[in-house]
Amino acid sequence: MQFALQGGADGLMSALIDEQAEHDLRSIAPALQGRPVLLIGAAEDTLASVDNHLLPVAEAMQDAGVDVTRVILPGGHGISDADYAGRLAQWMHGECMQRDALHSPL
């Protein structure tokens, strides 16, 4: 991936295409078993569509026994940090509360 850093956006895209097997999240799904994973997509995203990107990863993770949560937000590829930050915080809070309850001495 070093070329990508030196080659700008075109170099990055070339490296990602050439090395796509290394960056395929479906291939690491078994290693995430027993861990919570949050996947966020945008319903109207035409660059990284939910059907082509999020759903195949989510399905591979579910098949591998990963505790995966899918969130599909309205909007396109340019959703802002504010659009998903609240959902991320909510999910993280829920995961922490759930883990605390599991490890509670009561």
Secondary structure, DSSP 8 states (H G I E B T S, - for coil): -HHHHHSHHHHHHHHHHHTGGGG-GGGGGGGGTTSEEEEEEETT-SSS-IIIIIHHHHHHHHHTT-EEEEEEESS-TT--HHHHHHHHHHHHHHHHHHHHHHT---
